[in-house]
Amino acid sequence: MPKKSRSRSGSLGYKPKTRAERIYPDVSTWEDTDELKPLGYAGYKVGMTRVLRIDDTEGATEGQEVATPVTILEAPPLRVYGARFYVEDINSGKQVFTEAWTESPSKELQRATDIPKEGNMENLEKAKENSENITDVKLLVHTQPTRAGLSKKKPANFELGIGGTVEDKLEYAEEIIGKEIEFSDVFEEGEYSDVIGVTKGKGMEGPVQRYGIKTLNHKTQKKVRKAGNVGPWHPDQLSWRIPLPGQQGYNNRTEENKRILSHGEDSEKVQRDGGFKNYGEVKSNYILVKGSVPGPAERLVRLRTALRTDENPGTPEITHIEK
């Protein structure tokens, strides 16, 4: 009788399957570019729909009208409330040197952080005086959910990378603090981006659902939905490779090279009668991203300039947006 075998289920590339620390992700790696601009953006996931567009990629349908699934993100402008300056320590690595905060933070921001209302822009001068030691500059930004079709009032605040030299970053930070960043300041239509989000949380799950292992027969230890062999007696500890029950979902995930098909300020172009399920109506700027993105409706999704491609096939020609 031939031996039954199959490949292992559950990619080890996603280990460990742990819960995200917060409901929106951190971004630790940014594109290394000399172009002076913000390197990311963020929007709230609305839902999915379908568009008709002229296929501009090589293939059998090139030049023809094709249907493409898209995800709608609602993305009001990001407000810059400060900047963070980094130095490189020979022993401990990258360290925060100082931070500069705007003198007029918005009322929304006070719900998420406790920066002083008078700010501390004098730290910006301190950073400029030590510019030879500064190795990186990041913007501190927050979302504006009250301008979107959401019931939440508390904004999300996070770091945003900047392209260019350190001197250019210092000048740009001084100029942009207290102002807003638009989506068009970062991306162009047709450009690729990396989508980073926190997936849907599904709570405690067993190894069959979590890793797709085979269920056992009734003669195997009187148990069915478990791993058949969890390792040797010695060493008497379980390997991290063993499929075990635990947290399913609510993980930080990055999907690379998702194409931005369109964006705009007229929300009526994507508005659906009665609003979107679990979201409501779109009230501000929208973004159409080809395909799906991680997370449920209303979850904040971060967009980053693509790390593994600089290709821009051109502006997509969209003929119809399904409502």
C-alpha positions in Angstrom: 0.0 0.0 0.0 1.5 3.4 -1.0 2.5 5.8 1.8 0.2 8.7 2.3 2.0 12.0 2.6 1.4 15.7 2.0 3.2 18.9 2.4 3.1 20.7 5.8 0.2 23.1 6.3 0.7 26.5 7.9 3.6 28.7 6.8 6.3 29.2 9.4 6.9 32.6 7.8 4.0 33.8 9.9 5.3 32.6 13.2 4.8 33.6 15.9 1.0 34.0 15.6 0.6 36.6 18.4 -1.8 39.4 18.9 -1.0 42.8 17.6 -0.1 45.3 20.4 -2.7 47.8 19.1 -5.4 48.1 16.6 -3.3 49.9 14.0 0.2 48.8 13.1 3.7 50.3 13.4 6.0 50.6 10.4 9.7 50.1 11.1 11.1 50.0 7.6 10.7 52.8 5.0 11.9 53.3 1.4 15.4 54.6 1.1 14.9 57.5 -1.4 16.4 60.9 -2.1 13.0 62.3 -3.0 11.9 64.8 -0.3 8.3 63.7 0.6 6.4 61.8 3.2 6.7 58.0 2.6 3.3 56.9 3.9 -0.4 57.6 4.4 -3.3 56.0 6.2 -7.0 55.5 5.7 -10.0 53.7 7.2 -11.3 50.6 5.4 -14.8 51.2 4.1 -15.5 48.0 2.1 -15.1 46.4 -1.3 -16.7 47.1 -4.7 -15.9 46.5 -8.3 -14.7 48.8 -11.1 -14.5 48.5 -14.9 -11.3 49.7 -16.3 -9.2 49.4 -19.5 -6.5 46.7 -18.9 -3.1 48.4 -19.3 -1.0 45.3 -18.3 0.6 42.8 -20.8 -1.7 39.9 -21.5 -4.6 38.5 -23.4 -7.0 41.3 -22.2 -4.7 44.2 -22.8 -6.6 47.2 -24.1 -10.0 45.6 -23.2 -12.5 46.6 -20.5 -12.1 44.3 -17.5 -13.8 44.1 -14.1 -11.5 44.5 -11.1 -12.3 44.1 -7.4 -11.1 47.1 -5.3 -11.1 48.1 -1.7 -12.3 51.6 -0.7 -10.4 53.5 1.9 -11.6 56.8 3.4 -8.6 59.0 4.0 -9.0 62.5 5.4 -5.8 64.5 5.4 -3.2 63.6 8.1 -2.3 66.4 10.5 1.4 66.8 11.5 1.7 67.6 15.2 5.5 67.2 15.6 8.7 65.6 14.6 11.1 63.0 16.2 14.8 63.2 15.8 17.1 60.1 16.0 20.8 59.6 16.7 22.9 56.5 16.3 24.6 55.2 19.4 27.6 52.9 19.0 26.5 50.6 21.8 22.7 50.7 21.9 21.9 51.6 18.2 19.2 54.0 17.1 18.0 56.3 19.9 15.6 59.2 20.1 17.5 62.5 20.5 14.5 64.8 21.0 11.0 65.7 19.8 9.4 68.9 18.7 5.6 69.5 19.0 3.4 72.0 17.4 2.3 75.1 19.4 -1.4 74.6 18.5 -2.4 70.9 18.7 -5.9 70.0 17.7 -8.6 69.1 20.2 -8.8 65.7 18.6 -5.2 65.0 19.5 -5.8 65.7 23.2 -7.9 62.5 23.2 -5.0 60.3 22.2 -1.9 61.9 23.8 -1.0 64.5 26.5 1.4 66.8 24.7 1.4 70.3 26.2 -0.8 72.9 24.4 2.1 75.4 24.2 4.2 72.8 22.4 8.0 72.8 22.5 9.3 74.0 19.1 12.5 75.1 20.8 13.6 71.5 20.5 13.6 71.9 16.7 16.4 74.5 17.1 18.2 72.1 19.4 18.1 69.4 16.7 19.3 71.8 14.0 22.3 72.8 16.2 23.2 69.1 16.5 22.4 68.3 12.9 25.8 66.6 12.4 24.7 63.9 14.9 21.2 63.5 13.7 20.8 60.3 11.6 17.0 60.3 10.9 13.9 62.4 11.2 10.3 61.1 11.4 7.1 63.1 11.4 4.5 62.6 14.1 1.0 62.7 12.6 -2.5 61.8 13.6 -5.7 60.9 11.7 -8.9 63.0 11.7 -11.7 60.5 12.1 -14.3 63.2 12.8 -13.9 64.3 9.1 -14.7 60.7 8.0 -17.9 58.7 8.1 -17.0 57.2 11.5 -18.5 57.4 15.0 -15.1 57.4 16.7 -13.5 60.6 17.9 -10.2 59.4 19.1 -7.5 59.7 16.4 -4.6 57.3 15.7 -1.2 58.9 16.1 2.0 57.4 14.7 5.4 58.0 13.0 5.8 58.8 9.3 9.0 58.4 7.4 10.5 61.1 5.1 12.7 60.8 2.1 15.7 62.9 1.4 18.9 63.8 3.2 19.0 64.6 6.9 19.4 68.4 6.2 16.4 68.3 3.8 14.4 66.4 6.4 15.1 68.9 9.1 14.0 71.8 6.9 10.9 69.9 5.7 9.9 69.0 9.3 10.2 72.7 10.3 7.9 73.7 7.4 5.3 71.0 7.7 4.7 70.9 11.5 1.2 72.1 12.2 0.0 71.6 8.7 -1.8 68.7 6.8 -0.5 66.1 4.4 -2.7 65.2 1.5 -2.7 61.8 -0.2 -1.5 63.4 -3.5 1.6 64.6 -1.6 2.7 60.9 -1.3 1.2 58.8 -4.0 0.1 59.0 -7.7 -2.6 57.1 -9.4 -1.3 53.8 -10.8 1.6 53.6 -8.3 2.3 50.6 -6.2 2.2 50.7 -2.4 2.7 48.3 0.5 -0.5 47.9 2.6 0.0 47.3 6.3 -2.9 46.5 8.7 -4.1 44.3 11.5 -6.2 41.4 10.4 -9.6 40.3 11.7 -9.4 38.8 15.2 -10.9 35.4 15.6 -9.9 34.5 19.2 -8.8 31.1 20.4 -8.6 28.4 17.7 -7.4 24.8 17.7 -4.6 23.5 15.5 -6.9 22.1 12.8 -8.4 25.6 12.1 -5.2 27.4 12.9 -2.7 25.4 10.8 -4.9 23.2 8.6 -3.5 19.9 10.0 -5.4 16.6 9.3 -7.9 15.3 11.8 -7.0 12.0 13.4 -9.0 8.8 13.4 -10.9 7.4 16.4 -8.1 5.0 17.4 -5.5 7.7 18.0 -5.3 8.6 21.7 -9.1 9.2 21.8 -8.5 12.6 20.4 -9.2 13.9 16.9 -8.5 17.6 16.5 -4.9 17.7 17.7 -1.3 17.2 16.4 -0.5 13.5 16.3 3.1 13.7 17.3 4.3 16.7 19.3 8.0 15.7 19.5 10.4 13.4 21.4 10.4 12.7 25.2 13.8 14.4 25.5 14.3 17.2 25.4 11.0 17.4 27.2 9.8 20.7 25.8 7.6 21.5 22.8 9.2 23.0 19.7 7.8 26.2 18.3 7.2 24.4 15.1 4.5 22.2 16.6 1.0 23.2 15.6 -0.7 24.1 18.9 -4.0 25.9 19.8 -3.8 29.7 20.3 -4.6 33.1 19.1 -6.1 33.2 15.5 -6.1 36.5 13.7 -5.5 40.1 15.0 -2.0 39.9 13.6 0.2 42.6 11.9 0.4 41.8 8.2 2.0 43.5 5.2 0.8 43.0 1.6 3.3 44.3 -0.9 2.8 46.0 -4.2 -0.9 46.8 -4.1 -1.8 49.1 -7.0 -3.6 52.4 -6.3 -6.2 52.7 -9.0 -7.8 56.0 -8.1 -8.3 58.6 -5.4 -10.4 61.8 -5.1 -12.3 64.2 -3.0 -15.8 63.7 -4.4 -17.2 60.9 -2.2 -20.3 60.7 -4.3 -18.3 58.7 -7.0 -18.0 55.8 -4.6 -21.1 56.3 -2.4 -23.5 53.4 -2.0 -27.2 53.9 -1.4 -27.7 53.4 2.3 -24.0 53.4 3.0 -21.6 50.5 3.3 -22.2 47.5 5.6 -20.6 48.0 9.0 -19.2 51.4 8.0 -21.8 53.8 6.8 -21.4 56.7 4.3 -18.1 58.0 2.9 -17.9 61.7 3.7 -14.3 62.7 2.7 -11.4 61.7 0.4 -11.4 58.2 -0.9 -8.8 55.8 -2.2 -9.3 52.8 -4.5 -6.8 50.0 -3.9 -6.8 47.0 -6.3 -7.7 43.8 -4.5 -8.3 43.2 -0.8 -6.5 44.6 2.2 -6.2 43.2 5.8 -8.7 43.9 8.5 -12.5 44.5 8.9 -14.5 47.6 8.1 -13.5 50.8 10.0 -10.0 49.5 10.8 -7.1 51.9 10.0 -4.9 50.7 7.2 -1.5 52.2 6.5 0.0 52.7 3.1 3.7 52.8 2.5 5.7 53.6 -0.6 6.6 50.2 -2.1 10.0 48.8 -1.0 10.5 46.3 -3.7 9.4 48.1 -6.9 9.6 51.6 -8.3 7.4 50.8 -11.3 4.4 53.0 -12.2 2.6 51.5 -15.2 0.7 54.8 -15.7 -2.6 56.2 -14.8 -5.4 53.6 -14.9 -8.4 54.4 -17.1 -11.5 53.6 -15.0 -14.8 53.6 -16.9 -17.3 52.7 -14.2 -17.4 52.3 -10.4 -20.1 49.9 -9.2 -22.2 51.2 -6.3 
